[in-house]
């Protein structure tokens, strides 16, 4: 798993690339990202694209100066965290934690 941050000089935006490696995704058919940036709503989830390598990737534009909690949802049933997250916070929904990216 990896998170790459690219701050734009012309706009107050950070392009964040999320990658879920093939080893973690396994034979999953779909992976999406849900978090505070889309109010955890599945209908506005960011769909990750399967890469030739078998990993899944997506890029999201986020506002700098904020922290965003998120998790990956695989095949609409299995939630996983990102091991390269900046930190983790309680989910307040279940006993598991959410990944956090700090911009």
Helices and strands as residue ranges (DSSP letters): E 2-7, E 14-20, H 22-25, E 31-35, G 36-38, G 42-44, E 46-47, E 49-50, E 56-62, E 67-74, E 78-80, E 87-90, E 97-102
